[in-house]
């Protein structure tokens, strides 16, 4: 039997998750597969916790109902203060969805043997592919709710996972407007380093294969170019697409001056022996011995007698900040071996006095609510939890963990995405300042 798949598009699921304040929707029941009957519905959906019923008609309406209560066929009327009806049209996705709660003192739903029964909307009515509609307990305009089209082409029920996943207020304050975006760009462009001999901070990006190191450079480059571009190789593969040590400078516009930061891309970390970036090569990069376009050899680190080995690096050749790039979706999947490898890199960087940050990428893929509205990234309990977990796993403070969304499939820039990216660059520049401050104190 083929897998039962959701009819919701990614954009529609994101819109629903944003309304529900949840991380994920898990499909429990699909009427076209399991049957348009109350019995089939209850077999799949009883005692599943919070659920949302999603109905579709030929008029393009996607409408339904949410309840935080279990279905249990108790034959009782239920009051659920969190229950609501909703509707949006797949042909008008930019329009705000309709959301209707029950009237004061009214029952929210009836928990009987039939299909989802919300009094004003009864789905799978009389075990058919129809919905009964009567706006009494819930006050709505039938045209706005379902276009007066009560014949269903599909009816699905999803378990709502991670509901109540938003904090009341953001735990980090971010201004999400064009003025702030411009201010951040001006701040980066005009940044002056504490060491006069260093014009550009060298920031090394390190992380597992596919975490988004190269994509981060491309994204920052795009922000300052004014359009989405791809200079560094990106994609998905089992092994690292980056096989060379690359140093990327960024210009403020086509003919603008160089930014005071150079992003250094390295080979991805891998678990196996003689695979991925080696601790010895990592050390050589930190000390400034490895030059741009050196091709890594996983089975043998760079040797001092090699022509590619810079024997007397200056301060500007060294790495001033290390950034560990981690895919938010993979935080819980990091193996013990990968954690140990990252810990070894951390110890080496600590020994050399190099500041370190963690960049959590793909926050939009990890949390559908954040994908629907990036401004909620610091209200999402799930993203906050992932930041806490990676902070504990790598032994860095939570203040050193920064979430971002890279450009991957977009064709146009987005102000909210830009602001998260620019804030990350500011944190890198600030970390670099602490590196130069420590050097200055040692000199004194």
Residue, then its C-alpha position, 0 to 999 in steps of 0.5 A: x500500500x502506498x504512503x498516505x500523503x498530505x494534500x496541504x502544500x508547504x505554504x498552506x501547512x505553514x499558514x495553519x501552523x502559524x494559526x495554531x502556534x505549533x511546530x508540525x502537523x502529523x497526518x492521522x486520517x485521510x477520508x479518500x483513503x480511510x473512508x468518509x465515515x465516522x467509524x473510520x475517523x474515530x479508528x484513526x483519531x481517538x485519543x490523539x490529543x489536539x487535532x485539526x480537521x481540514x476540509x477541501x472543496x472544489x471552490x478552492x476553500x480549505x476550512x476546518x476546525x481545531x480542538x485541544x481535546x481528545x476524541x473519545x466517543x463520550x457522547x457529550x458536549x464539550x467546552x474547549x476554550x481553545x477551539x476555533x473554526x478557520x478558513x482560507x482560499x488556496x487561490x488567495x493565499x496572501x489574504x489573512x485566514x478567517x478564524x472564528x471562536x464559539x460564542x460565550x457559554x456555547x459548547x465547542x463540539x459534540x464528542x459522538x460516534x459521527x465525524x468531527x462535530x463542531x455544531x456549526x460545522x459537522x464533517x463527514x455528515x451522515x457518513x458522506x463526503x459533505x459538511x453540514x453548516x449552520x452558523x449558530x454556536x460559531x458566528x460566521x458568513x457561510x460564503x466566507x467560510x466555504x463559499x456555500x460549497x458543502x461537497x468535499x473533495x477531501x477531508x483530513x485530520x492532523x495531530x497538532x504537535x508542539x502546540x502552545x509553542x510560542x512564548x508570549x514575548x520574544x526573549x531577544x529583542x530584534x527590530x524588523x524593519x527596513x531602517x534596522x536593516x540599513x543600520x545593520x549594513x552601515x554598522x558592518x560597512x563602517x566597522x573598524x578593528x582594534x588592530x590597525x594591521x588587520x583590515x578584515x576579520x577572518x572568520x572560519x566556518x566549521x560544521x558537519x557536511x550540509x549544515x550550510x556553511x557555503x550557503x551562509x557566505x552566499x546569503x551574506x554576499x547576496x544581502x550586500x549585492x542586493x540580489x540573491x547570488x551563489x558564488x560558493x558551491x552549495x547543494x546536498x551530498x553525502x560528502x563535503x562539496x567544499x574540498x578546498x580552503x576558501x577565503x571569501x571577501x565581500x563588497x558593499x555593492x558592485x563597486x563598493x569597498x570591501x567589508x571588514x570581514x572575510x569568511x573562510x570556508x572549510x571542508x565539512x566535518x565527517x564522522x569516519x576516519x580519514x574523512x572530512x576536516x582533520x584536527x591538524x588542518x584545523x589547527x593550521x588554519x587557525x594559525x594562518x598556515x593554510x592559504x586560499x584554494x589549498x585542496x584538502x587531503x583527508x588522509x594526510x594533513x598539510x605538512x610544513x614542507x609543502x609549498x602550500x604551507x605559509x611558514x611565517x603567517x602574520x596576524x592578518x593571516x590568522x583566524x580571529x573567530x571560529x563559527x560552528x555551523x549546525x543545521x537546526x533540524x539535525x541538533x537532536x541527530x548529532x552523533x556522539x562521534x560528531x559531538x566529540x569531534x566538535x569538542x576537540x575543535x573547541x578545545x584547540x580553539x580555546x587553547x589558542x584564545x580564539x573566540x567561538x560562536x554557533x550558527x544555527x541554520x535552517x530555522x525555517x525548516x525546523x519550525x513551520x511557524x517560523x517558516x510562516x513568520x520569521x519574526x517569531x524565531x525568538x518566540x518559538x519554544x522549539x527553536x529556543x530548546x534547540x539553541x539550549x541543546x546545542x549550547x549544552x552539547x558544545x559547551x558554549x553560552x546561549x548568548x553565543x548561539x545565533x539562529x539564521x535562515x540562509x537563502x536557498x531557493x528564493x529568487x528575491x531578498x527578504x528583509x526579515x531574512x536579511x536582518x537575521x543574517x546581518x545580526x549574525x555578522x555583527x556578533x562575529x565582528x564583536x567576537x573578533x573585537x574580543x580577540x584583538x582586545x586579548x592580544x592588546x592586553x597581552x602586548x601591554 
